[in-house]
Amino acid sequence: MRIVLADDGITFDGKTLESMPLGGVESSVTFLFEELARRGHHVTVCNKC
């Protein structure tokens, strides 16, 4: 399944949690989409990067 999330909040990517804290929503999105990708889904997050 292809999944896309558009976010206009703070800038973050899959590696941001390793270098700085994120807000609750951003952390949840990161963990959720990492798990969906691990299960074989094609995941894209578009934000202010």
Summary of the structure (lengths in Angstrom):
residues: 49
radius of gyration: 10.5
end to end distance: 23.8
largest distance: 30.1
contacts: 108
relative contact order: 0.37
helix: 39%
strand: 20%
